[in-house]
Amino acid sequence: MNNSFCYDARSQHFTFNLFKISQSSSTLSPKKSNYNWIELDAVDSTNNYAMGLVHAGTAQHGTVVLAHHQTKGKGQRGKVWATEPGANLSFSIVVKPGLLINQAFQLLATVAVTVRNELEMYIGDEASIKWPNDLYWRDRKTGGILIENVLRGKDWQWAIIGIGININQTSFGDLKNPVSIKQITGKQTDVTAFAKQLHTAILNALMQLKETGFTSFFDDYNQHLFRRNEVVRLKKETRILHTRINGVNLQGQLSTGIETEEYFAFGEVEWLL
């Protein structure tokens, strides 16, 4: 059994454990299947399905699992990502990172910048990245990213990049602040076409990361950081902070403070919006 770790924007450290394969159920056999694309009518979690492919030895770099309905999608801190069937993007990309395990933030930031840039083509330059792994339009959430990883010893073998984007859904019930592309633009978007475009963009970005380094992605992450240079409220345990967002450092820590700078790792603080 392989050693594995999860790096899902909850901690800058890696949690090591023995990986137990979760059973992933889909209501139908794959609707489309070729070299690296699997399209399902419904599945519990595209990340679970993709992880199953990795452990079955059938995944390749670039393999995609797209579901038109995800019944138990994963979000940050164990939250469920709930979506309306057929209305939104729920997909996972399997990649060989080609990075060291202490460079995990580079993968997350590169993916976040790429998703944000693709969103900009639909919703404009008010698309931003809310640290550490959410996509926002103004003060409303358009999507999120969850990356789960597998390693053998110190070898980072696989990363499962799970992405959820609100595309055509217009009613979100009691959820606090979601927004979809359709609500912003008034236009219907082809979910599968969006997924294919984003898939290509992410693979190209990872190739660029490998060939030219992290600097441009790091700069873009900070340039499009949600509420950068603004005073916000954050919560750390019982402590409420009124502080300024200054940026994110190369380790993925959030830099805050007005007179005295203070850094927070993933999962140490909660946004109060």
Secondary structure, DSSP 8 states (H G I E B T S, - for coil): --EEEE-SSS-SS-EEEE-------BSSS-SEESSSEEEES-BS-HHHHHHHHHHHT---TT-EEEES-BSSEE-GGG-EE---TTTSEEEEEEE---S-GGGHHHHHHHHHHHHHHHHHHHH-TTEEEETTTEEEETTEEEEEEEEEEEEETTEEEEEEEEEEE--S----TT-SSB--HHHHHS----HHHHHHHHHHHHHHHHHHHHHH-SHHHHHHHHHTBTTBTSEEEEEETTEEEEEEEEEE-TTS-EEE-SSS-EEE-TTS-EEE-
